[in-house]
Amino acid sequence: MAFGNSIPFLTSLVCSNVGSMSRQDISAISRSFQMLEVLDLGHPNLFVDGAHPNTAKALINLSLSTPRMREINLSSHSYISDNLFHNLLYNWRHNLEEVFICNCPNITHGIIFNSFSFPDAPPRVKSLVLSDTGLSQPNIPQPYFLNSLTTIKLFSCNISNQFLSSIKVLPLHTLLLGIHLSWFVRLLISAASNPPFGPFRCSLVYP
């Protein structure tokens, strides 16, 4: 990718499914588009230098230079670690409402939901989309910090009745689960003895 001069009033940028991406591209976005509110960098076919330590620094600089960010897609940025994910969310904590983070195996269950709990900012995230992360058993130990969530979409995650029980306090409008039908049937049987929800609309997506 290549970016020219700064466009100071650009608020939305979509660079998804590009042929290749590098830390230089992320740095160029940081310099050129500091009013961004929506940024989609998801699913690059090739990330040239993801293992380079300066790549994480470039992403941190991006989060610091774009404080207005409301929606971010960093899917398939496989170099993103738990610590980096937490730092990004912290820097965007005042305005971020939608997070798409798919195919990021270095992000694990211990950080996903706890990363949204910041004492100096009320929860704002409304939509969370996760798939193919290192998320083996999602849980929400402190639901209060996610009481703004209205949409959760999970694909290729090990979801239990305990997880569903842990999110029943959230004001969800949409819960989308991408799991196998046989697994979903077992989940319903388990939930029958201890219903996690009252009336609720849930979508099942076949992988």
N, CA and C atoms as a LAMMPS dump frame, in Angstrom:
ITEM: TIMESTEP
0
ITEM: NUMBER OF ATOMS
621
ITEM: BOX BOUNDS ff ff ff
-5.0000000000000000e+02 5.0000000000000000e+02
-5.0000000000000000e+02 5.0000000000000000e+02
-5.0000000000000000e+02 5.0000000000000000e+02
ITEM: ATOMS id mol type element x y z
1 1 1 N 0.844 -1.189 0
2 1 2 C 0 0 0
3 1 3 C 0.881 1.24 0
4 2 1 N 0.317 2.315 -0.53
5 2 2 C 1.061 3.573 -0.551
6 2 3 C 0.104 4.717 -0.268
7 3 1 N 0.515 5.647 0.576
8 3 2 C -0.302 6.793 0.924
9 3 3 C 0.477 8.058 0.608
10 4 1 N -0.251 9.06 0.108
11 4 2 C 0.393 10.311 -0.234
12 4 3 C 0.33 11.302 0.897
13 5 1 N -0.075 12.528 0.565
14 5 2 C -0.112 13.584 1.56
15 5 3 C -1.235 13.361 2.569
16 6 1 N -1.13 14.061 3.671
17 6 2 C -2.132 13.962 4.722
18 6 3 C -3.494 14.435 4.228
19 7 1 N -4.549 13.715 4.644
20 7 2 C -5.929 14.131 4.394
21 7 3 C -6.549 14.328 5.767
22 8 1 N -6.445 15.519 6.33
23 8 2 C -6.725 15.714 7.753
24 8 3 C -8.154 15.418 8.168
25 9 1 N -9.128 15.522 7.237
26 9 2 C -10.522 15.371 7.64
27 9 3 C -11.115 14.018 7.244
28 10 1 N -10.296 13.093 6.785
29 10 2 C -10.789 11.755 6.462
30 10 3 C -11.173 11.034 7.751
31 11 1 N -12.395 10.499 7.801
32 11 2 C -12.867 9.833 9.019
33 11 3 C -13.043 8.332 8.851
34 12 1 N -13.031 7.838 7.616
35 12 2 C -13.228 6.404 7.399
36 12 3 C -12.264 5.906 6.336
37 13 1 N -11.591 4.789 6.622
38 13 2 C -10.614 4.223 5.692
39 13 3 C -10.739 2.705 5.699
40 14 1 N -10.967 2.128 4.528
41 14 2 C -11.079 0.677 4.383
42 14 3 C -9.929 0.181 3.521
43 15 1 N -9.08 -0.644 4.113
44 15 2 C -7.957 -1.262 3.4
45 15 3 C -7.97 -2.761 3.686
46 16 1 N -9.108 -3.384 3.527
47 16 2 C -9.232 -4.806 3.841
48 16 3 C -8.886 -5.664 2.633
49 17 1 N -8.399 -6.863 2.909
50 17 2 C -8.075 -7.848 1.873
51 17 3 C -7.089 -7.315 0.837
52 18 1 N -6.159 -6.48 1.268
53 18 2 C -5.144 -5.964 0.352
54 18 3 C -4.093 -7.041 0.103
55 19 1 N -3.34 -6.887 -0.976
56 19 2 C -2.344 -7.892 -1.325
57 19 3 C -1.267 -8.038 -0.276
58 20 1 N -0.766 -6.907 0.234
59 20 2 C 0.258 -6.955 1.276
60 20 3 C 0.167 -5.703 2.134
61 21 1 N 0.688 -5.825 3.35
62 21 2 C 0.682 -4.718 4.295
63 21 3 C 1.96 -4.806 5.114
64 22 1 N 2.431 -3.664 5.597
65 22 2 C 3.656 -3.644 6.396
66 22 3 C 3.521 -2.601 7.497
67 23 1 N 4.496 -2.572 8.385
68 23 2 C 4.464 -1.577 9.457
69 23 3 C 4.608 -0.167 8.9
70 24 1 N 5.268 -0.028 7.751
71 24 2 C 5.383 1.295 7.135
72 24 3 C 4.008 1.826 6.72
73 25 1 N 3.139 0.926 6.272
74 25 2 C 1.784 1.339 5.907
75 25 3 C 1.024 1.836 7.132
76 26 1 N 1.155 1.112 8.24
77 26 2 C 0.48 1.52 9.472
78 26 3 C 1.002 2.872 9.942
79 27 1 N 2.312 3.07 9.84
80 27 2 C 2.902 4.355 10.234
81 27 3 C 2.403 5.485 9.345
82 28 1 N 2.249 5.2 8.05
83 28 2 C 1.755 6.219 7.123
84 28 3 C 0.321 6.616 7.457
85 29 1 N -0.497 5.646 7.838
86 29 2 C -1.874 5.944 8.24
87 29 3 C -1.872 6.823 9.488
88 30 1 N -0.99 6.507 10.429
89 30 2 C -0.89 7.302 11.665
90 30 3 C -0.582 8.761 11.37
91 31 1 N 0.311 8.983 10.419
92 31 2 C 0.729 10.35 10.093
93 31 3 C -0.322 11.096 9.283
94 32 1 N -1.031 10.381 8.425
95 32 2 C -1.857 11.036 7.413
96 32 3 C -3.321 11.208 7.789
97 33 1 N -3.841 10.332 8.632
98 33 2 C -5.29 10.309 8.853
99 33 3 C -5.613 10.291 10.352
100 34 1 N -5.342 11.373 11.02
101 34 2 C -5.477 11.392 12.476
102 34 3 C -6.894 11.683 12.959
103 35 1 N -7.818 11.926 12.03
104 35 2 C -9.219 12.129 12.402
105 35 3 C -10.052 10.864 12.191
106 36 1 N -9.394 9.756 11.924
107 36 2 C -10.121 8.525 11.618
108 36 3 C -11.04 8.1 12.758
109 37 1 N -12.239 7.673 12.368
110 37 2 C -13.191 7.082 13.302
111 37 3 C -13.48 5.626 12.956
112 38 1 N -13.276 5.272 11.701
113 38 2 C -13.496 3.898 11.236
114 38 3 C -12.277 3.468 10.437
115 39 1 N -11.682 2.333 10.825
116 39 2 C -10.499 1.83 10.125
117 39 3 C -10.6 0.318 9.974
118 40 1 N -10.557 -0.132 8.737
119 40 2 C -10.608 -1.565 8.435
120 40 3 C -9.301 -1.971 7.768
121 41 1 N -8.462 -2.659 8.529
122 41 2 C -7.2 -3.199 8.007
123 41 3 C -7.247 -4.724 8.002
124 42 1 N -8.45 -5.27 7.954
125 42 2 C -8.622 -6.703 8.131
126 42 3 C -8.165 -7.549 6.955
127 43 1 N -7.659 -8.72 7.287
128 43 2 C -7.363 -9.797 6.347
129 43 3 C -6.424 -9.417 5.197
130 44 1 N -5.268 -8.844 5.497
131 44 2 C -4.281 -8.676 4.419
132 44 3 C -3.807 -10.045 3.952
133 45 1 N -3.602 -10.2 2.659
134 45 2 C -3.124 -11.488 2.144
135 45 3 C -1.731 -11.811 2.666
136 46 1 N -0.946 -10.778 2.906
137 46 2 C 0.408 -10.962 3.432
138 46 3 C 0.76 -9.768 4.303
139 47 1 N 1.194 -10.041 5.537
140 47 2 C 1.75 -8.971 6.361
141 47 3 C 3.26 -9.165 6.357
142 48 1 N 3.965 -8.199 5.779
143 48 2 C 5.368 -8.388 5.421
144 48 3 C 6.263 -8.616 6.628
145 49 1 N 6.079 -7.847 7.69
146 49 2 C 7.037 -7.9 8.796
147 49 3 C 6.329 -7.934 10.142
148 50 1 N 5.329 -8.801 10.266
149 50 2 C 4.558 -8.873 11.492
150 50 3 C 5.382 -9.234 12.71
151 51 1 N 6.431 -10.026 12.525
152 51 2 C 7.25 -10.457 13.658
153 51 3 C 8.23 -9.381 14.12
154 52 1 N 8.397 -8.33 13.337
155 52 2 C 9.349 -7.279 13.697
156 52 3 C 8.832 -6.499 14.901
157 53 1 N 9.659 -6.229 15.918
158 53 2 C 9.186 -5.51 17.116
159 53 3 C 8.63 -4.128 16.819
160 54 1 N 9.102 -3.499 15.754
161 54 2 C 8.6 -2.166 15.427
162 54 3 C 7.176 -2.19 14.872
163 55 1 N 6.699 -3.369 14.484
164 55 2 C 5.321 -3.469 14.005
165 55 3 C 4.345 -3.171 15.132
166 56 1 N 4.59 -3.747 16.297
167 56 2 C 3.744 -3.465 17.462
168 56 3 C 3.807 -1.984 17.82
169 57 1 N 4.995 -1.396 17.74
170 57 2 C 5.144 0.032 18.045
171 57 3 C 4.35 0.882 17.062
172 58 1 N 4.356 0.479 15.793
173 58 2 C 3.611 1.227 14.78
174 58 3 C 2.118 1.195 15.076
175 59 1 N 1.628 0.041 15.537
176 59 2 C 0.208 -0.074 15.849
177 59 3 C -0.154 0.73 17.101
178 60 1 N 0.725 0.728 18.086
179 60 2 C 0.502 1.557 19.274
180 60 3 C 0.471 3.037 18.89
181 61 1 N 1.402 3.456 18.039
182 61 2 C 1.418 4.851 17.585
183 61 3 C 0.131 5.201 16.844
184 62 1 N -0.38 4.235 16.071
185 62 2 C -1.646 4.454 15.376
186 62 3 C -2.771 4.711 16.378
187 63 1 N -2.817 3.911 17.43
188 63 2 C -3.885 4.075 18.424
189 63 3 C -3.764 5.405 19.167
190 64 1 N -2.55 5.875 19.359
191 64 2 C -2.34 7.154 20.043
192 64 3 C -2.683 8.349 19.153
193 65 1 N -2.501 8.182 17.853
194 65 2 C -2.724 9.299 16.93
195 65 3 C -4.164 9.368 16.426
196 66 1 N -4.988 8.364 16.758
197 66 2 C -6.377 8.344 16.284
198 66 3 C -7.341 8.167 17.465
199 67 1 N -7.402 9.14 18.369
200 67 2 C -8.218 8.989 19.581
201 67 3 C -9.719 8.967 19.318
202 68 1 N -10.147 9.356 18.105
203 68 2 C -11.574 9.369 17.784
204 68 3 C -12.093 8.008 17.32
205 69 1 N -11.238 7.012 17.256
206 69 2 C -11.603 5.73 16.662
207 69 3 C -12.847 5.124 17.317
208 70 1 N -13.851 4.8 16.472
209 70 2 C -15.077 4.153 16.94
210 70 3 C -15.167 2.692 16.5
211 71 1 N -14.581 2.392 15.349
212 71 2 C -14.695 1.033 14.804
213 71 3 C -13.347 0.602 14.234
214 72 1 N -12.847 -0.556 14.673
215 72 2 C -11.541 -1.036 14.222
216 72 3 C -11.626 -2.503 13.832
217 73 1 N -11.027 -2.836 12.706
218 73 2 C -10.928 -4.227 12.258
219 73 3 C -9.456 -4.553 12.037
220 74 1 N -8.929 -5.44 12.872
221 74 2 C -7.533 -5.879 12.761
222 74 3 C -7.469 -7.388 12.561
223 75 1 N -8.456 -7.934 11.898
224 75 2 C -8.499 -9.373 11.66
225 75 3 C -7.315 -9.829 10.819
226 76 1 N -6.797 -11.013 11.17
227 76 2 C -5.661 -11.648 10.484
228 76 3 C -4.34 -10.93 10.711
229 77 1 N -4.288 -10.05 11.692
230 77 2 C -3.009 -9.494 12.126
231 77 3 C -2.491 -10.427 13.22
232 78 1 N -1.936 -11.534 12.794
233 78 2 C -1.63 -12.642 13.707
234 78 3 C -0.527 -12.321 14.708
235 79 1 N 0.191 -11.231 14.506
236 79 2 C 1.261 -10.844 15.429
237 79 3 C 0.715 -10.181 16.697
238 80 1 N -0.567 -9.837 16.718
239 80 2 C -1.13 -9.127 17.87
240 80 3 C -1.197 -10.061 19.073
241 81 1 N -0.568 -9.651 20.154
242 81 2 C -0.521 -10.436 21.391
243 81 3 C -1.55 -9.914 22.39
244 82 1 N -1.7 -10.632 23.493
245 82 2 C -2.594 -10.179 24.558
246 82 3 C -2.249 -8.767 25.016
247 83 1 N -0.971 -8.536 25.276
248 83 2 C -0.544 -7.241 25.798
249 83 3 C -0.795 -6.121 24.795
250 84 1 N -0.49 -6.377 23.529
251 84 2 C -0.707 -5.368 22.498
252 84 3 C -2.196 -5.078 22.345
253 85 1 N -3.021 -6.117 22.351
254 85 2 C -4.465 -5.95 22.234
255 85 3 C -5.002 -5.07 23.365
256 86 1 N -4.559 -5.351 24.571
257 86 2 C -5 -4.569 25.73
258 86 3 C -4.581 -3.106 25.592
259 87 1 N -3.352 -2.86 25.167
260 87 2 C -2.862 -1.484 25.029
261 87 3 C -3.621 -0.714 23.956
262 88 1 N -3.961 -1.393 22.868
263 88 2 C -4.729 -0.739 21.81
264 88 3 C -6.098 -0.317 22.322
265 89 1 N -6.777 -1.226 23.013
266 89 2 C -8.101 -0.902 23.531
267 89 3 C -8.03 0.216 24.569
268 90 1 N -6.973 0.225 25.34
269 90 2 C -6.812 1.292 26.334
270 90 3 C -6.686 2.652 25.651
271 91 1 N -5.888 2.719 24.603
272 91 2 C -5.679 3.998 23.922
273 91 3 C -6.929 4.475 23.189
274 92 1 N -7.807 3.547 22.798
275 92 2 C -9.045 3.905 22.101
276 92 3 C -10.259 3.887 23.031
277 93 1 N -10.054 3.803 24.321
278 93 2 C -11.127 3.484 25.259
279 93 3 C -12.258 4.509 25.305
280 94 1 N -11.993 5.766 24.94
281 94 2 C -13.006 6.804 25.127
282 94 3 C -14.077 6.809 24.04
283 95 1 N -13.802 6.244 22.882
284 95 2 C -14.765 6.311 21.777
285 95 3 C -15.04 4.979 21.09
286 96 1 N -14.221 3.969 21.321
287 96 2 C -14.347 2.721 20.577
288 96 3 C -15.675 2.026 20.865
289 97 1 N -16.404 1.661 19.78
290 97 2 C -17.707 1.013 19.908
291 97 3 C -17.768 -0.355 19.244
292 98 1 N -16.955 -0.59 18.225
293 98 2 C -17.005 -1.867 17.514
294 98 3 C -15.598 -2.408 17.328
295 99 1 N -15.427 -3.693 17.643
296 99 2 C -14.122 -4.348 17.547
297 99 3 C -14.272 -5.633 16.748
298 100 1 N -13.492 -5.759 15.677
299 100 2 C -13.435 -6.98 14.882
300 100 3 C -12.023 -7.538 15.01
301 101 1 N -11.903 -8.722 15.587
302 101 2 C -10.572 -9.299 15.795
303 101 3 C -10.67 -10.8 15.532
304 102 1 N -10.445 -11.18 14.301
305 102 2 C -10.582 -12.574 13.874
306 102 3 C -9.242 -13.097 13.355
307 103 1 N -9.056 -14.403 13.513
308 103 2 C -7.832 -15.048 13.036
309 103 3 C -6.591 -14.407 13.649
310 104 1 N -6.63 -14.248 14.963
311 104 2 C -5.487 -13.72 15.719
312 104 3 C -5.164 -14.707 16.84
313 105 1 N -4.408 -15.759 16.549
314 105 2 C -4.225 -16.868 17.495
315 105 3 C -3.445 -16.514 18.748
316 106 1 N -2.762 -15.369 18.769
317 106 2 C -1.983 -14.998 19.954
318 106 3 C -2.793 -14.219 20.983
319 107 1 N -4.074 -13.996 20.693
320 107 2 C -4.963 -13.372 21.672
321 107 3 C -5.725 -14.481 22.378
322 108 1 N -5.638 -14.535 23.695
323 108 2 C -6.19 -15.658 24.442
324 108 3 C -7.376 -15.243 25.312
325 109 1 N -8.043 -16.26 25.878
326 109 2 C -9.286 -16.014 26.598
327 109 3 C -9.092 -15.147 27.834
328 110 1 N -7.902 -15.153 28.414
329 110 2 C -7.693 -14.398 29.645
330 110 3 C -7.737 -12.9 29.456
331 111 1 N -7.642 -12.419 28.22
332 111 2 C -7.525 -10.984 27.984
333 111 3 C -8.738 -10.391 27.289
334 112 1 N -9.495 -11.214 26.555
335 112 2 C -10.518 -10.69 25.662
336 112 3 C -11.452 -9.708 26.36
337 113 1 N -12.168 -10.18 27.356
338 113 2 C -13.182 -9.329 27.968
339 113 3 C -12.604 -8.408 29.036
340 114 1 N -11.574 -8.864 29.736
341 114 2 C -10.967 -8 30.749
342 114 3 C -10.309 -6.772 30.138
343 115 1 N -9.992 -6.83 28.849
344 115 2 C -9.34 -5.698 28.198
345 115 3 C -10.258 -4.497 28.052
346 116 1 N -11.535 -4.685 28.337
347 116 2 C -12.462 -3.57 28.203
348 116 3 C -12.728 -2.873 29.531
349 117 1 N -12.056 -3.282 30.593
350 117 2 C -12.318 -2.705 31.91
351 117 3 C -11.252 -1.674 32.264
352 118 1 N -11.637 -0.405 32.149
353 118 2 C -10.729 0.69 32.46
354 118 3 C -11.389 1.601 33.491
355 119 1 N -10.732 1.851 34.614
356 119 2 C -11.367 2.62 35.688
357 119 3 C -11.649 4.07 35.339
358 120 1 N -10.935 4.61 34.331
359 120 2 C -11.104 6.03 34.021
360 120 3 C -12.002 6.277 32.818
361 121 1 N -12.68 5.243 32.326
362 121 2 C -13.556 5.42 31.175
363 121 3 C -14.723 4.446 31.268
364 122 1 N -15.958 4.931 31.09
365 122 2 C -17.109 4.028 31.113
366 122 3 C -17.09 3.129 29.885
367 123 1 N -17.702 1.947 29.968
368 123 2 C -17.717 1.04 28.815
369 123 3 C -18.519 1.634 27.665
370 124 1 N -17.983 1.551 26.449
371 124 2 C -18.646 2.086 25.268
372 124 3 C -18.819 1.046 24.174
373 125 1 N -18.054 -0.032 24.213
374 125 2 C -18.08 -1.009 23.124
375 125 3 C -19.459 -1.65 23.025
376 126 1 N -20.058 -1.562 21.837
377 126 2 C -21.389 -2.116 21.606
378 126 3 C -21.342 -3.439 20.847
379 127 1 N -20.315 -3.622 20.023
380 127 2 C -20.264 -4.806 19.169
381 127 3 C -18.884 -5.435 19.228
382 128 1 N -18.847 -6.761 19.432
383 128 2 C -17.589 -7.495 19.525
384 128 3 C -17.683 -8.726 18.64
385 129 1 N -16.766 -8.825 17.665
386 129 2 C -16.747 -9.954 16.735
387 129 3 C -15.414 -10.668 16.873
388 130 1 N -15.456 -11.958 17.217
389 130 2 C -14.25 -12.753 17.438
390 130 3 C -14.356 -14.065 16.689
391 131 1 N -13.24 -14.503 16.102
392 131 2 C -13.181 -15.859 15.554
393 131 3 C -11.731 -16.274 15.388
394 132 1 N -11.505 -17.569 15.521
395 132 2 C -10.183 -18.153 15.28
396 132 3 C -9.085 -17.424 16.045
397 133 1 N -9.396 -17.027 17.262
398 133 2 C -8.364 -16.491 18.141
399 133 3 C -7.883 -17.629 19.026
400 134 1 N -7.069 -17.318 20.021
401 134 2 C -6.681 -18.332 20.982
402 134 3 C -7.725 -18.483 22.07
403 135 1 N -8.939 -18.044 21.771
404 135 2 C -10.036 -18.038 22.729
405 135 3 C -10.612 -19.44 22.86
406 136 1 N -10.198 -20.161 23.887
407 136 2 C -10.666 -21.533 24.068
408 136 3 C -11.929 -21.598 24.905
409 137 1 N -12.057 -20.759 25.892
410 137 2 C -13.252 -20.724 26.735
411 137 3 C -13.519 -19.288 27.169
412 138 1 N -14.338 -18.559 26.398
413 138 2 C -14.593 -17.169 26.75
414 138 3 C -15.329 -17.067 28.07
415 139 1 N -15.02 -16.047 28.82
416 139 2 C -15.727 -15.803 30.062
417 139 3 C -15.727 -14.313 30.353
418 140 1 N -16.663 -13.884 31.171
419 140 2 C -16.751 -12.481 31.545
420 140 3 C -16.76 -12.404 33.057
421 141 1 N -15.597 -12.315 33.683
422 141 2 C -15.559 -12.295 35.134
423 141 3 C -16.129 -11.021 35.745
424 142 1 N -16.132 -9.932 34.989
425 142 2 C -16.652 -8.664 35.492
426 142 3 C -17.623 -8.075 34.468
427 143 1 N -18.847 -8.593 34.394
428 143 2 C -19.786 -8.163 33.351
429 143 3 C -20.055 -6.665 33.36
430 144 1 N -19.91 -6.014 34.519
431 144 2 C -20.201 -4.582 34.598
432 144 3 C -19.43 -3.793 33.552
433 145 1 N -18.2 -4.212 33.302
434 145 2 C -17.354 -3.441 32.405
435 145 3 C -17.758 -3.599 30.945
436 146 1 N -18.711 -4.495 30.669
437 146 2 C -19.185 -4.668 29.304
438 146 3 C -20.675 -4.401 29.204
439 147 1 N -21.223 -3.598 30.099
440 147 2 C -22.665 -3.423 30.091
441 147 3 C -23.165 -2.561 28.941
442 148 1 N -22.267 -2.156 28.05
443 148 2 C -22.677 -1.448 26.844
444 148 3 C -22.858 -2.396 25.659
445 149 1 N -22.42 -3.645 25.787
446 149 2 C -22.452 -4.585 24.666
447 149 3 C -23.881 -4.953 24.278
448 150 1 N -24.198 -4.788 22.997
449 150 2 C -25.487 -5.228 22.482
450 150 3 C -25.346 -6.332 21.443
451 151 1 N -24.126 -6.534 20.923
452 151 2 C -23.898 -7.552 19.898
453 151 3 C -22.622 -8.324 20.196
454 152 1 N -22.729 -9.651 20.236
455 152 2 C -21.559 -10.522 20.331
456 152 3 C -21.653 -11.557 19.222
457 153 1 N -20.587 -11.682 18.434
458 153 2 C -20.519 -12.697 17.387
459 153 3 C -19.249 -13.513 17.601
460 154 1 N -19.409 -14.805 17.806
461 154 2 C -18.284 -15.692 18.09
462 154 3 C -18.27 -16.835 17.091
463 155 1 N -17.122 -17.05 16.467
464 155 2 C -16.953 -18.147 15.524
465 155 3 C -15.745 -18.977 15.946
466 156 1 N -15.861 -20.281 15.831
467 156 2 C -14.755 -21.194 16.153
468 156 3 C -14.262 -20.983 17.583
469 157 1 N -15.189 -20.829 18.506
470 157 2 C -14.86 -20.69 19.922
471 157 3 C -15.575 -21.785 20.707
472 158 1 N -14.962 -22.229 21.777
473 158 2 C -15.545 -23.252 22.637
474 158 3 C -16.483 -22.576 23.63
475 159 1 N -17.775 -22.627 23.357
476 159 2 C -18.758 -21.877 24.126
477 159 3 C -19.552 -22.83 25.011
478 160 1 N -19.631 -22.526 26.278
479 160 2 C -20.323 -23.395 27.231
480 160 3 C -21.577 -22.72 27.771
481 161 1 N -22.399 -23.513 28.452
482 161 2 C -23.565 -22.958 29.115
483 161 3 C -23.143 -21.956 30.185
484 162 1 N -21.995 -22.189 30.814
485 162 2 C -21.484 -21.26 31.822
486 162 3 C -21.189 -19.896 31.201
487 163 1 N -20.654 -19.924 29.971
488 163 2 C -20.4 -18.658 29.284
489 163 3 C -21.708 -17.916 29.026
490 164 1 N -22.716 -18.634 28.526
491 164 2 C -23.997 -17.994 28.262
492 164 3 C -24.597 -17.413 29.54
493 165 1 N -24.424 -18.128 30.636
494 165 2 C -24.923 -17.619 31.913
495 165 3 C -24.2 -16.342 32.323
496 166 1 N -22.912 -16.27 31.997
497 166 2 C -22.12 -15.112 32.418
498 166 3 C -22.473 -13.853 31.647
499 167 1 N -23.074 -14.003 30.454
500 167 2 C -23.403 -12.819 29.662
501 167 3 C -24.883 -12.451 29.742
502 168 1 N -25.661 -13.176 30.529
503 168 2 C -27.099 -12.901 30.548
504 168 3 C -27.423 -11.548 31.177
505 169 1 N -26.474 -10.96 31.894
506 169 2 C -26.708 -9.639 32.483
507 169 3 C -26.474 -8.516 31.477
508 170 1 N -25.948 -8.848 30.308
509 170 2 C -25.656 -7.821 29.31
510 170 3 C -26.908 -7.492 28.503
511 171 1 N -27.026 -6.257 28.008
512 171 2 C -28.212 -5.853 27.24
513 171 3 C -28.122 -6.29 25.779
514 172 1 N -27.894 -7.576 25.543
515 172 2 C -27.659 -8.069 24.187
516 172 3 C -28.927 -8.019 23.337
517 173 1 N -28.748 -7.583 22.084
518 173 2 C -29.787 -7.682 21.077
519 173 3 C -29.478 -8.815 20.113
520 174 1 N -28.19 -9.082 19.911
521 174 2 C -27.772 -10.101 18.954
522 174 3 C -26.659 -10.949 19.538
523 175 1 N -26.852 -12.266 19.5
524 175 2 C -25.805 -13.222 19.856
525 175 3 C -25.693 -14.198 18.706
526 176 1 N -24.577 -14.168 18.005
527 176 2 C -24.382 -15.023 16.843
528 176 3 C -23.26 -16.003 17.138
529 177 1 N -23.557 -17.301 17.034
530 177 2 C -22.596 -18.347 17.357
531 177 3 C -22.296 -19.162 16.107
532 178 1 N -21.044 -19.2 15.711
533 178 2 C -20.632 -20.024 14.581
534 178 3 C -20.068 -21.338 15.078
535 179 1 N -20.941 -22.338 15.268
536 179 2 C -20.528 -23.627 15.817
537 179 3 C -21.231 -24.74 15.058
538 180 1 N -20.771 -25.977 15.25
539 180 2 C -21.382 -27.126 14.594
540 180 3 C -22.739 -27.439 15.218
541 181 1 N -23.684 -27.912 14.406
542 181 2 C -25.037 -28.177 14.872
543 181 3 C -25.057 -29.183 16.018
544 182 1 N -24.291 -30.271 15.913
545 182 2 C -24.296 -31.288 16.964
546 182 3 C -23.834 -30.696 18.294
547 183 1 N -22.859 -29.815 18.218
548 183 2 C -22.365 -29.165 19.442
549 183 3 C -23.424 -28.242 20.01
550 184 1 N -24.136 -27.538 19.118
551 184 2 C -25.181 -26.623 19.562
552 184 3 C -26.32 -27.37 20.248
553 185 1 N -26.675 -28.559 19.721
554 185 2 C -27.725 -29.373 20.336
555 185 3 C -27.318 -29.775 21.748
556 186 1 N -26.059 -30.183 21.922
557 186 2 C -25.589 -30.551 23.26
558 186 3 C -25.646 -29.349 24.204
559 187 1 N -25.338 -28.17 23.666
560 187 2 C -25.401 -26.958 24.477
561 187 3 C -26.827 -26.679 24.929
562 188 1 N -27.799 -26.866 24.032
563 188 2 C -29.192 -26.635 24.385
564 188 3 C -29.671 -27.623 25.434
565 189 1 N -29.246 -28.889 25.308
566 189 2 C -29.621 -29.894 26.296
567 189 3 C -29.08 -29.51 27.666
568 190 1 N -27.826 -29.049 27.682
569 190 2 C -27.229 -28.62 28.939
570 190 3 C -27.956 -27.414 29.512
571 191 1 N -28.337 -26.5 28.641
572 191 2 C -28.989 -25.273 29.101
573 191 3 C -30.407 -25.523 29.598
574 192 1 N -31.024 -26.616 29.147
575 192 2 C -32.408 -26.888 29.525
576 192 3 C -32.568 -27.031 31.032
577 193 1 N -31.563 -27.601 31.687
578 193 2 C -31.646 -27.796 33.128
579 193 3 C -31.294 -26.533 33.908
580 194 1 N -30.643 -25.595 33.231
581 194 2 C -30.258 -24.342 33.891
582 194 3 C -30.289 -23.226 32.858
583 195 1 N -31.474 -22.755 32.503
584 195 2 C -31.596 -21.795 31.401
585 195 3 C -30.769 -20.542 31.642
586 196 1 N -29.879 -20.185 30.701
587 196 2 C -29.047 -18.999 30.876
588 196 3 C -29.768 -17.703 30.573
589 197 1 N -30.878 -17.77 29.806
590 197 2 C -31.576 -16.563 29.395
591 197 3 C -33.077 -16.718 29.558
592 198 1 N -33.748 -15.583 29.562
593 198 2 C -35.174 -15.566 29.353
594 198 3 C -35.405 -15.547 27.853
595 199 1 N -36.519 -14.944 27.386
596 199 2 C -36.757 -14.844 25.945
597 199 3 C -35.586 -14.147 25.257
598 200 1 N -35.099 -14.737 24.156
599 200 2 C -33.876 -14.224 23.542
600 200 3 C -33.774 -14.745 22.12
601 201 1 N -33.278 -13.923 21.223
602 201 2 C -33.089 -14.33 19.834
603 201 3 C -31.622 -14.645 19.599
604 202 1 N -31.363 -15.864 19.12
605 202 2 C -29.986 -16.311 18.894
606 202 3 C -29.872 -16.878 17.498
607 203 1 N -28.806 -16.544 16.78
608 203 2 C -28.566 -17.069 15.44
609 203 3 C -27.467 -18.109 15.478
610 204 1 N -27.655 -19.18 14.708
611 204 2 C -26.655 -20.236 14.583
612 204 3 C -26.117 -20.22 13.17
613 205 1 N -24.814 -20.105 13.02
614 205 2 C -24.178 -20.074 11.712
615 205 3 C -23.315 -21.306 11.56
616 206 1 N -23.486 -22.029 10.481
617 206 2 C -22.697 -23.231 10.256
618 206 3 C -21.328 -22.856 9.718
619 207 1 N -20.248 -23.402 10.29
620 207 2 C -18.902 -23.087 9.814
621 207 3 C -18.626 -23.783 8.493
